[in-house]
Amino acid sequence: MDRKRKTDALRRKLDRNARWFDMGAGYAPWRERLVREARGRVLEIGVGTGHNLPFYHPSVTTELVGIDLSPGMLARARSKPCRVPVTLLEMDAQEMAFPDASFDTVVASYVFCTIPDPVRALREAGRVCRPDGRILLLEHVRIDRPIIGPLMDLAAPLVAGIIGCHINRRTVENVRLAGLKVEKVEPVRGDLLKLIHARPGAGSA
């Protein structure tokens, strides 16, 4: 299945499951931690049903643009409170319609496990982020340990088929493959959930 067909299939799954994604914020303190560092003009990739929107603060975020592949998700996000000027757009993170260096900060949470070509989307994140900007990701990743890792690999196709989430993605490695500089990786929930701090430009911490 090519990327376009995979992307269309993912959009349908997200639309179908939007009401379930809206039922709980999931790790709300870490969502707040993620966005409190989102400075200046901010892009949120995969804004979903808007769980992060209430955490943006006008003292650090001057403008927010949120994109999502799913119109069903965006419909729910539009009902969420947000204290900063926000624009919500239907857009594919793998092919963003923004000029280079458009944003001071790029944010995403629980997103790069779903995108069909995560490295391509991460390159796009680096492209639209200003050279001195920041890319902040809150993502669950494959646990590289005996038994657990192979079990995640075994379950991944089933989970992806139902909700579109690839639970065994190696997102920190994908960030580096996209040519971004990893500055810091903070464990949130053991080896499963990571807060990744990156910048445009090759290299890694």
N, CA, C and O of each residue as an XYZ file, in Angstrom:
820
protein
N       0.849     -1.198      0.000
C       0.000      0.000      0.000
C       0.883      1.246      0.000
O       1.754      1.383      0.860
N       0.672      2.154     -0.950
C       1.517      3.341     -1.013
C       1.125      4.344      0.068
O       0.127      4.181      0.770
N       1.961      5.404      0.178
C       1.763      6.353      1.274
C       0.398      7.021      1.217
O      -0.250      7.180      2.251
N      -0.054      7.419      0.021
C      -1.348      8.084     -0.082
C      -2.480      7.178      0.381
O      -3.371      7.623      1.105
N      -2.456      5.924     -0.025
C      -3.508      5.010      0.396
C      -3.454      4.779      1.901
O      -4.494      4.700      2.555
N      -2.248      4.670      2.453
C      -2.116      4.508      3.899
C      -2.634      5.741      4.632
O      -3.288      5.629      5.669
N      -2.337      6.907      4.090
C      -2.793      8.148      4.717
C      -4.309      8.260      4.669
O      -4.929      8.671      5.650
N      -4.909      7.902      3.547
C      -6.373      7.937      3.430
C      -7.016      6.945      4.403
O      -8.042      7.239      5.015
N      -6.398      5.768      4.536
C      -6.922      4.763      5.470
C      -6.824      5.265      6.911
O      -7.738      5.061      7.710
N      -5.712      5.920      7.234
C      -5.539      6.469      8.581
C      -6.579      7.542      8.859
O      -7.145      7.584      9.952
N      -6.838      8.406      7.891
C      -7.846      9.461      8.080
C      -9.203      8.843      8.432
O      -9.896      9.324      9.328
N      -9.568      7.797      7.737
C     -10.859      7.143      8.015
C     -10.892      6.563      9.428
O     -11.903      6.671     10.123
N      -9.773      5.941      9.856
C      -9.723      5.382     11.213
C      -9.830      6.479     12.258
O     -10.550      6.332     13.246
N      -9.119      7.574     12.046
C      -9.159      8.668     13.017
C     -10.553      9.288     13.088
O     -11.043      9.591     14.176
N     -11.178      9.474     11.957
C     -12.550     10.009     11.959
C     -13.489      9.069     12.711
O     -14.330      9.510     13.495
N     -13.334      7.779     12.464
C     -14.205      6.788     13.089
C     -14.012      6.746     14.603
O     -14.966      6.523     15.348
N     -12.772      6.962     15.057
C     -12.458      6.820     16.478
C     -12.363      8.142     17.222
O     -11.973      8.162     18.390
N     -12.713      9.250     16.571
C     -12.524     10.569     17.180
C     -13.207     10.679     18.538
O     -12.646     11.262     19.466
N     -14.400     10.130     18.663
C     -15.125     10.262     19.939
C     -14.411      9.533     21.067
O     -14.501      9.943     22.224
N     -13.687      8.434     20.735
C     -12.964      7.705     21.777
C     -11.695      8.443     22.172
O     -11.327      8.459     23.346
N     -11.020      9.057     21.200
C      -9.823      9.831     21.508
C     -10.169     11.033     22.379
O      -9.305     11.549     23.087
N     -11.404     11.480     22.337
C     -11.813     12.664     23.085
C     -12.173     12.354     24.535
O     -12.512     13.263     25.293
N     -12.104     11.090     24.928
C     -12.597     10.714     26.249
C     -11.602     10.948     27.375
O     -11.997     11.010     28.540
N     -10.320     11.078     27.054
C      -9.347     11.298     28.122
C      -8.086     11.936     27.598
O      -7.612     11.589     26.517
N      -7.528     12.886     28.371
C      -6.346     13.610     27.906
C      -5.105     12.734     27.910
O      -4.256     12.894     27.034
N      -4.965     11.823     28.849
C      -3.813     10.945     28.896
C      -2.540     11.685     29.281
O      -2.017     12.483     28.504
N      -2.039     11.411     30.503
C      -0.804     12.040     30.973
C      -0.888     13.569     30.906
O       0.025     14.219     30.397
N      -1.978     14.138     31.419
C      -2.187     15.584     31.347
C      -1.021     16.389     31.914
O      -0.672     17.410     31.322
N      -0.390     15.989     33.040
C       0.744     16.785     33.534
C       1.894     16.861     32.525
O       2.580     17.879     32.434
N       2.099     15.780     31.771
C       3.178     15.797     30.791
C       2.786     16.576     29.545
O       3.643     17.172     28.893
N       1.515     16.577     29.210
C       1.057     17.451     28.126
C       1.315     18.913     28.498
O       1.778     19.703     27.676
N       1.008     19.257     29.747
C       1.244     20.627     30.211
C       2.734     20.949     30.179
O       3.128     22.044     29.776
N       3.564     19.991     30.606
C       5.017     20.184     30.573
C       5.494     20.400     29.135
O       6.354     21.244     28.885
N       4.945     19.650     28.209
C       5.324     19.751     26.810
C       5.067     21.151     26.266
O       5.964     21.773     25.696
N       3.843     21.649     26.439
C       3.471     22.896     25.760
C       3.937     24.138     26.505
O       3.953     25.222     25.922
N       4.314     24.018     27.765
C       4.767     25.219     28.471
C       6.102     25.720     27.913
O       6.494     26.856     28.181
N       6.798     24.890     27.147
C       8.045     25.307     26.510
C       7.835     25.736     25.061
O       8.799     26.007     24.345
N       6.581     25.797     24.631
C       6.259     26.143     23.247
C       6.216     27.659     23.105
O       5.219     28.293     23.450
N       7.287     28.229     22.603
C       7.446     29.682     22.586
C       7.196     30.272     21.207
O       7.436     29.634     20.182
N       6.702     31.519     21.208
C       6.523     32.254     19.970
C       5.379     31.723     19.131
O       4.337     31.332     19.658
N       5.579     31.713     17.823
C       4.580     31.160     16.898
C       4.759     29.652     16.873
O       5.835     29.153     16.543
N       3.711     28.934     17.220
C       3.809     27.490     17.466
C       2.951     26.721     16.471
O       1.829     27.117     16.157
N       3.500     25.617     15.983
C       2.743     24.653     15.196
C       2.563     23.394     16.023
O       3.540     22.827     16.512
N       1.320     22.952     16.184
C       1.080     21.633     16.783
C       0.655     20.669     15.676
O      -0.384     20.850     15.040
N       1.471     19.652     15.462
C       1.183     18.614     14.477
C       0.300     17.563     15.129
O       0.590     17.100     16.232
N      -0.770     17.187     14.452
C      -1.666     16.180     15.017
C      -2.371     16.693     16.258
O      -2.337     16.058     17.312
N      -3.008     17.839     16.125
C      -3.669     18.449     17.281
C      -4.806     17.583     17.806
O      -5.228     17.742     18.952
N      -5.308     16.666     16.977
C      -6.325     15.714     17.413
C      -7.594     16.385     17.891
O      -8.096     17.311     17.253
N      -8.111     15.919     19.012
C      -9.339     16.501     19.559
C      -9.061     17.680     20.488
O      -9.972     18.180     21.148
N      -7.793     18.128     20.542
C      -7.472     19.370     21.248
C      -7.109     19.228     22.708
O      -7.277     20.176     23.475
N      -6.609     18.056     23.121
C      -6.274     17.879     24.538
C      -5.200     18.851     25.031
O      -5.196     19.222     26.205
N      -4.298     19.261     24.152
C      -3.228     20.168     24.584
C      -3.653     21.636     24.621
O      -2.988     22.447     25.265
N      -4.735     21.987     23.953
C      -5.076     23.398     23.763
C      -5.213     24.189     25.067
O      -4.749     25.328     25.119
N      -5.829     23.641     26.122
C      -5.976     24.447     27.345
C      -4.653     24.771     28.037
O      -4.612     25.656     28.892
N      -3.572     24.074     27.686
C      -2.308     24.255     28.395
C      -1.421     25.352     27.798
O      -0.445     25.758     28.428
N      -1.738     25.831     26.609
C      -0.922     26.905     26.024
C      -1.152     28.204     26.785
O      -2.286     28.545     27.122
N      -0.062     28.926     27.054
C      -0.174     30.143     27.869
C       0.291     31.356     27.060
O       1.341     31.306     26.418
N      -0.480     32.442     27.087
C      -0.130     33.624     26.285
C       1.178     34.281     26.688
O       1.712     35.086     25.926
N       1.711     33.964     27.860
C       2.993     34.554     28.264
C       4.161     33.997     27.465
O       5.218     34.624     27.396
N       3.980     32.822     26.857
C       5.072     32.227     26.075
C       4.672     31.935     24.629
O       5.509     32.018     23.730
N       3.397     31.594     24.393
C       2.926     31.287     23.046
C       2.142     32.480     22.512
O       1.112     32.845     23.078
N       2.618     33.089     21.430
C       1.955     34.261     20.878
C       0.876     33.897     19.861
O      -0.109     34.618     19.703
N       1.070     32.767     19.172
C       0.115     32.310     18.162
C       0.258     30.804     18.015
O       1.363     30.266     18.088
N      -0.868     30.129     17.806
C      -0.860     28.673     17.662
C      -1.582     28.283     16.384
O      -2.684     28.755     16.104
N      -0.939     27.410     15.611
C      -1.571     26.783     14.457
C      -1.577     25.283     14.720
O      -0.524     24.682     14.932
N      -2.756     24.681     14.707
C      -2.874     23.238     14.916
C      -3.342     22.561     13.645
O      -4.308     23.003     13.023
N      -2.664     21.491     13.252
C      -3.080     20.757     12.059
C      -3.415     19.320     12.426
O      -2.868     18.762     13.377
N      -4.323     18.734     11.659
C      -4.650     17.328     11.830
C      -5.154     16.771     10.508
O      -5.734     17.484      9.690
N      -4.920     15.496     10.326
C      -5.364     14.811      9.120
C      -6.872     14.597      9.114
O      -7.488     14.486      8.054
N      -7.465     14.541     10.312
C      -8.855     14.106     10.464
C      -9.809     15.265     10.708
O      -9.675     15.959     11.716
N     -10.773     15.498      9.813
C     -11.782     16.521     10.085
C     -12.640     16.187     11.303
O     -13.121     17.085     11.992
N     -12.828     14.902     11.565
C     -13.586     14.503     12.751
C     -12.897     14.914     14.038
O     -13.548     15.366     14.980
N     -11.578     14.757     14.080
C     -10.802     15.196     15.244
C     -10.881     16.716     15.391
O     -11.110     17.228     16.487
N     -10.693     17.427     14.289
C     -10.692     18.892     14.335
C     -12.038     19.451     14.787
O     -12.090     20.472     15.473
N     -13.120     18.788     14.406
C     -14.447     19.244     14.829
C     -14.555     19.251     16.349
O     -15.172     20.147     16.925
N     -13.968     18.271     16.989
C     -13.994     18.211     18.454
C     -13.004     19.196     19.062
O     -13.273     19.780     20.112
N     -11.848     19.386     18.398
C     -10.856     20.329     18.912
C     -11.406     21.747     18.963
O     -11.041     22.527     19.843
N     -12.273     22.078     18.032
C     -12.787     23.459     17.967
C     -13.635     23.830     19.182
O     -13.896     25.010     19.417
N     -14.062     22.841     19.948
C     -14.850     23.130     21.153
C     -13.979     23.280     22.394
O     -14.495     23.588     23.468
N     -12.675     23.069     22.272
C     -11.784     23.126     23.432
C     -11.345     24.560     23.708
O     -11.130     25.331     22.773
N     -11.211     24.923     24.983
C     -10.746     26.267     25.318
C      -9.258     26.417     25.003
O      -8.484     25.467     25.125
N      -8.876     27.626     24.597
C      -7.476     27.931     24.342
C      -7.262     29.409     24.620
O      -8.021     30.251     24.141
N      -6.225     29.727     25.397
C      -6.012     31.116     25.823
C      -5.162     31.922     24.847
O      -4.916     33.106     25.074
N      -4.715     31.298     23.770
C      -3.909     32.024     22.779
C      -4.644     32.000     21.447
O      -5.486     31.129     21.230
N      -4.345     32.936     20.548
C      -4.969     32.911     19.224
C      -4.630     31.602     18.505
O      -3.458     31.253     18.363
N      -5.652     30.887     18.057
C      -5.425     29.558     17.484
C      -6.156     29.424     16.153
O      -7.284     29.888     15.990
N      -5.483     28.779     15.210
C      -6.054     28.427     13.918
C      -5.918     26.928     13.742
O      -4.825     26.383     13.892
N      -7.016     26.252     13.423
C      -7.009     24.803     13.240
C      -7.248     24.488     11.769
O      -8.199     24.983     11.165
N      -6.370     23.653     11.196
C      -6.397     23.369      9.773
C      -6.330     21.870      9.511
O      -5.619     21.140     10.202
N      -7.080     21.419      8.503
C      -6.925     20.039      8.042
C      -5.712     19.984      7.119
O      -5.666     20.668      6.097
N      -4.726     19.159      7.493
C      -3.480     19.113      6.721
C      -2.729     17.830      7.035
O      -2.787     17.314      8.151
N      -2.024     17.328      6.033
C      -1.194     16.142      6.161
C       0.198     16.566      6.623
O       0.853     17.362      5.950
N       0.657     16.048      7.755
C       1.975     16.405      8.283
C       3.112     15.975      7.368
O       4.223     16.493      7.473
N       2.843     15.037      6.475
C       3.874     14.561      5.552
C       4.099     15.530      4.384
O       5.112     15.453      3.689
N       3.133     16.450      4.179
C       3.218     17.440      3.100
C       2.574     18.729      3.574
O       1.447     19.046      3.192
N       3.282     19.463      4.397
C       2.696     20.671      4.977
C       2.771     21.847      4.006
O       3.737     21.996      3.257
N       1.750     22.661      4.036
C       1.618     23.776      3.097
C       2.160     25.080      3.674
O       1.683     26.156      3.316
N       3.152     24.998      4.564
C       3.736     26.192      5.169
C       5.090     26.480      4.526
O       5.791     25.552      4.123
N       5.462     27.749      4.428
C       6.814     28.085      3.952
C       7.880     27.586      4.935
O       7.586     27.291      6.094
N       9.097     27.501      4.459
C      10.225     27.147      5.324
C      10.329     28.135      6.484
O      10.016     29.318      6.346
N      10.774     27.623      7.621
C      11.082     28.464      8.791
C       9.910     29.348      9.208
O      10.089     30.539      9.463
N       8.715     28.772      9.277
C       7.504     29.530      9.603
C       7.220     29.616     11.102
O       6.470     30.489     11.539
N       7.815     28.714     11.895
C       7.410     28.601     13.300
C       8.629     28.606     14.222
O       9.707     28.123     13.874
N       8.412     29.177     15.421
C       9.447     29.163     16.456
C       9.529     27.817     17.160
O      10.607     27.388     17.571
N       8.389     27.154     17.296
C       8.334     25.866     17.982
C       7.371     24.950     17.242
O       6.309     25.378     16.791
N       7.754     23.689     17.125
C       6.867     22.653     16.594
C       6.634     21.635     17.696
O       7.583     21.151     18.312
N       5.370     21.310     17.946
C       4.957     20.434     19.042
C       4.156     19.268     18.473
O       3.414     19.428     17.504
N       4.311     18.096     19.082
C       3.440     16.963     18.745
C       3.368     16.038     19.948
O       4.346     15.880     20.678
N       2.211     15.430     20.152
C       2.066     14.441     21.226
C       1.284     13.238     20.714
O       0.191     13.380     20.164
N       1.855     12.060     20.901
C       1.224     10.792     20.500
C       0.829     10.822     19.013
O      -0.272     10.408     18.649
N       1.725     11.307     18.174
C       1.417     11.514     16.757
C       2.277     10.651     15.841
O       1.764     10.049     14.897
N       3.568     10.586     16.107
C       4.473      9.944     15.159
C       4.420      8.421     15.226
O       5.154      7.734     14.514
N       3.557      7.904     16.078
C       3.241      6.466     16.050
C       2.174      6.151     15.004
O       1.961      4.984     14.674
N       1.510      7.161     14.487
C       0.404      6.922     13.557
C       0.736      7.300     12.111
O       0.227      6.670     11.184
N       1.568      8.303     11.904
C       1.821      8.817     10.554
C       2.460      7.725      9.690
O       3.425      7.094     10.121
N       1.944      7.492      8.486
C       2.481      6.415      7.640
C       3.975      6.525      7.372
O       4.677      5.515      7.404
N       4.477      7.728      7.109
C       5.917      7.927      6.879
C       6.431      8.922      7.919
O       6.516     10.118      7.640
N       6.776      8.437      9.124
C       7.138      9.357     10.205
C       8.412     10.142      9.920
O       8.522     11.296     10.334
N       9.378      9.545      9.223
C      10.622     10.259      8.937
C      10.353     11.426      7.993
O      10.903     12.513      8.172
N       9.519     11.205      7.004
C       9.150     12.297      6.092
C       8.478     13.437      6.861
O       8.794     14.608      6.648
N       7.549     13.089      7.756
C       6.849     14.120      8.529
C       7.800     14.851      9.471
O       7.655     16.056      9.678
N       8.763     14.147     10.039
C       9.749     14.797     10.907
C      10.656     15.733     10.106
O      11.056     16.786     10.603
N      10.979     15.354      8.878
C      11.744     16.271      8.021
C      10.932     17.534      7.745
O      11.471     18.640      7.731
N       9.626     17.353      7.526
C       8.754     18.507      7.322
C       8.728     19.385      8.578
O       8.729     20.612      8.477
N       8.703     18.765      9.750
C       8.745     19.536     11.000
C      10.013     20.369     11.062
O       9.977     21.537     11.449
N      11.142     19.766     10.677
C      12.398     20.507     10.658
C      12.405     21.623      9.627
O      12.997     22.679      9.855
N      11.756     21.396      8.504
C      11.711     22.401      7.444
C      10.930     23.644      7.865
O      11.363     24.769      7.615
N       9.772     23.437      8.506
C       8.917     24.580      8.850
C       9.340     25.260     10.152
O       8.847     26.339     10.480
N      10.252     24.629     10.891
C      10.758     25.229     12.127
C      11.932     26.154     11.801
O      12.766     25.828     10.956
N      11.993     27.288     12.460
C      13.107     28.205     12.243
C      14.424     27.561     12.689
O      14.425     26.728     13.595
N      15.531     27.934     12.068
C      16.811     27.290     12.389
C      17.175     27.336     13.871
O      17.831     26.425     14.375
N      16.754     28.392     14.571
C      17.024     28.498     16.004
C      15.822     28.066     16.851
O      15.786     28.311     18.057
N      14.843     27.424     16.213
C      13.631     27.008     16.918
C      13.786     25.660     17.596
O      14.872     25.082     17.642
N      12.658     25.169     18.127
C      12.672     23.910     18.881
C      11.558     23.006     18.387
O      10.505     23.464     17.944
N      11.818     21.711     18.474
C      10.834     20.682     18.146
C      10.647     19.828     19.394
O      11.601     19.220     19.880
N       9.432     19.778     19.911
C       9.124     19.128     21.181
C       8.102     18.019     20.943
O       7.008     18.273     20.441
N       8.462     16.797     21.304
C       7.616     15.641     21.036
C       7.382     14.846     22.309
O       8.313     14.589     23.072
N       6.132     14.459     22.531
C       5.773     13.532     23.600
C       5.248     12.279     22.912
O       4.151     12.290     22.355
N       6.028     11.195     22.947
C       5.708     10.026     22.128
C       5.961      8.728     22.893
O       6.901      8.625     23.681
N       5.104      7.749     22.645
C       5.421      6.407     23.156
C       6.195      5.655     22.090
O       5.969      5.834     20.893
N       7.113      4.808     22.544
C       8.072      4.165     21.649
C       8.160      2.669     21.966
O       7.653      2.196     22.983
N       8.818      1.945     21.063
C       9.068      0.525     21.303
C       9.984      0.372     22.508
O      10.970      1.098     22.637
N       9.663     -0.564     23.388
C      10.516     -0.887     24.531
C      11.522     -1.940     24.079
O      11.155     -3.088     23.825
N      12.783     -1.550     23.982
C      13.810     -2.448     23.459
C      14.351     -3.352     24.565
O      15.500     -3.237     24.990
N      13.487     -4.245     25.010
C      13.884     -5.238     26.006
C      13.362     -6.604     25.595
O      12.351     -6.708     24.901
N      14.060     -7.656     26.028
C      13.587     -9.008     25.693
C      12.150     -9.218     26.175
O      11.742     -8.682     27.206
N      11.428     -9.971     25.444
C      10.026    -10.325     25.685
C       9.090     -9.157     25.358
O       8.211     -9.280     24.505
N       9.287     -8.011     26.049
C       8.353     -6.898     25.849
C       8.430     -6.367     24.416
O       7.400     -6.176     23.770
N       9.638     -6.130     23.922
C       9.795     -5.609     22.571
C       9.175     -6.514     21.514
O       8.384     -6.046     20.695
N       9.524     -7.815     21.515
C       8.905     -8.726     20.547
C       7.389     -8.828     20.694
O       6.687     -8.992     19.696
N       6.876     -8.733     21.914
C       5.424     -8.758     22.099
C       4.781     -7.515     21.473
O       3.712     -7.602     20.868
N       5.430     -6.375     21.620
C       4.918     -5.159     20.981
C       4.935     -5.309     19.463
O       4.000     -4.886     18.783
N       6.007     -5.915     18.929
C       6.080     -6.158     17.488
C       4.941     -7.061     17.028
O       4.359     -6.854     15.962
N       4.633     -8.058     17.841
C       3.576     -9.012     17.492
C       2.203     -8.333     17.485
O       1.375     -8.588     16.611
N       1.981     -7.467     18.474
C       0.672     -6.810     18.602
C       0.507     -5.620     17.675
O      -0.618     -5.199     17.407
N       1.620     -5.067     17.177
C       1.574     -3.815     16.417
C       0.636     -3.851     15.214
O      -0.143     -2.913     15.046
N       0.665     -4.888     14.361
C      -0.238     -4.868     13.202
C      -1.716     -4.839     13.586
O      -2.519     -4.180     12.927
N      -2.073     -5.558     14.658
C      -3.469     -5.572     15.100
C      -3.891     -4.199     15.599
O      -4.952     -3.699     15.228
N      -3.057     -3.585     16.446
C      -3.385     -2.259     16.991
C      -3.461     -1.220     15.868
O      -4.359     -0.378     15.846
N      -2.502     -1.292     14.936
C      -2.506     -0.351     13.815
C      -3.751     -0.521     12.965
O      -4.309      0.460     12.475
N      -4.189     -1.760     12.786
C      -5.382     -2.013     11.989
C      -6.646     -1.456     12.619
O      -7.578     -1.063     11.916
N      -6.678     -1.423     13.944
C      -7.881     -0.955     14.644
C      -7.900      0.563     14.805
O      -8.891      1.214     14.473
N      -6.802      1.124     15.316
C      -6.801      2.566     15.624
C      -5.732      3.351     14.872
O      -5.668      4.575     14.992
N      -4.890      2.663     14.096
C      -3.885      3.364     13.311
C      -2.595      3.659     14.035
O      -1.738      4.355     13.492
N      -2.424      3.151     15.252
C      -1.231      3.431     16.063
C      -0.238      2.276     15.958
O      -0.589      1.125     16.222
N       1.001      2.584     15.572
C       2.072      1.601     15.515
C       2.822      1.656     16.844
O       3.643      2.548     17.060
N       2.544      0.719     17.720
C       3.056      0.800     19.089
C       4.537      0.470     19.201
O       5.121      0.618     20.274
N       5.153      0.026     18.112
C       6.560     -0.355     18.174
C       7.472      0.582     17.384
O       8.544      0.169     16.942
N       7.065      1.824     17.202
C       7.902      2.789     16.498
C       9.116      3.173     17.356
O       9.008      3.321     18.573
N      10.260      3.330     16.703
C      11.479      3.823     17.361
C      11.607      5.316     17.017
O      12.381      5.699     16.140
N      10.850      6.127     17.707
C      10.703      7.530     17.310
C      11.965      8.350     17.548
O      12.259      9.248     16.760
N      12.714      8.074     18.599
C      13.959      8.820     18.818
C      14.907      8.575     17.649
O      15.539      9.509     17.156
N      15.007      7.336     17.206
C      15.848      7.024     16.044
C      15.307      7.705     14.792
O      16.081      8.193     13.969
N      13.996      7.742     14.644
C      13.404      8.398     13.473
C      13.696      9.902     13.450
O      13.890     10.485     12.384
N      13.726     10.520     14.626
C      14.068     11.945     14.700
C      15.462     12.168     14.135
O      15.689     13.114     13.381
N      16.382     11.307     14.497
C      17.757     11.428     13.988
C      17.814     11.120     12.489
O      18.524     11.793     11.741
N      17.067     10.106     12.057
C      17.049      9.765     10.635
C      16.519     10.916      9.787
O      16.889     11.059      8.622
N      15.656     11.730     10.374
C      15.091     12.881      9.666
C      16.063     14.048      9.586
O      15.753     15.077      8.986
N      17.233     13.894     10.185
C      18.235     14.955     10.127
C      18.086     16.015     11.193
O      18.662     17.097     11.079
N      17.313     15.717     12.240
C      17.140     16.660     13.335
C      18.168     16.389     14.426
O      18.684     15.277     14.543
N      18.455     17.395     15.209
C      19.402     17.263     16.309
C      18.661     16.978     17.603
O      17.902     17.820     18.081
N      18.873     15.810     18.169
C      18.261     15.446     19.448
C      19.099     16.053     20.573
O      20.279     15.734     20.725
N      18.476     16.928     21.355
C      19.196     17.577     22.448
C      19.023     16.860     23.775
O      19.944     16.802     24.590
N      17.821     16.309     23.985
C      17.549     15.659     25.266
C      16.362     14.721     25.100
O      15.424     15.019     24.361
N      16.409     13.583     25.793
C      15.286     12.649     25.831
C      14.970     12.376     27.296
O      15.812     11.867     28.035
N      13.757     12.714     27.710
C      13.341     12.504     29.098
C      12.365     11.332     29.181
O      11.353     11.330     28.479
N      12.647     10.333     30.024
C      11.670      9.262     30.227
C      10.475      9.769     31.021
O      10.639     10.451     32.032
N       9.289      9.441     30.567
C       8.062      9.853     31.240
C       7.430      8.674     31.959
O       7.053      8.781     33.126
N       7.315      7.557     31.269
C       6.741      6.354     31.857
C       7.682      5.190     31.515
O       7.437      4.417     30.590
N       8.763      5.096     32.294
C       9.753      4.065     32.041
C      10.336      4.187     30.641
O      10.711      5.275     30.204
N      10.406      3.059     29.947
C      10.939      3.051     28.585
C       9.856      3.262     27.542
O      10.156      3.277     26.348
N       8.611      3.423     27.953
C       7.506      3.481     26.998
C       7.254      4.873     26.442
O       7.052      5.028     25.238
N       7.264      5.878     27.292
C       6.872      7.231     26.902
C       8.053      8.172     27.081
O       8.688      8.192     28.135
N       8.346      8.960     26.032
C       9.506      9.841     26.055
C       9.103     11.264     25.698
O       8.227     11.484     24.862
N       9.756     12.230     26.345
C       9.677     13.632     25.965
C      10.977     13.957     25.236
O      12.055     13.931     25.829
N      10.865     14.262     23.948
C      12.024     14.430     23.084
C      12.190     15.910     22.745
O      11.268     16.548     22.236
N      13.373     16.447     23.034
C      13.709     17.831     22.712
C      14.661     17.797     21.515
O      15.716     17.166     21.582
N      14.298     18.468     20.429
C      15.136     18.456     19.234
C      15.157     19.829     18.594
O      14.372     20.713     18.936
N      16.086     19.984     17.646
C      16.194     21.208     16.860
C      16.453     20.860     15.402
O      16.943     19.771     15.104
N      16.130     21.768     14.496
C      16.512     21.530     13.105
C      18.028     21.404     12.988
O      18.767     22.024     13.752
N      18.484     20.608     12.037
C      19.919     20.459     11.821
C      20.409     19.099     12.246
O      19.883     18.511     13.190
N      21.407     18.597     11.560
C      21.905     17.251     11.796
C      22.639     17.175     13.129
O      23.091     18.182     13.674
N      22.742     15.957     13.631
C      23.481     15.697     14.847
C      22.598     15.194     15.958
O      21.378     15.140     15.804
N      23.186     14.825     17.071
C      22.416     14.325     18.209
C      23.200     14.558     19.492
O      24.425     14.685     19.500
N      22.423     14.608     20.586
C      23.045     14.815     21.893
C      23.710     13.537     22.363
O      24.292     13.506     23.447
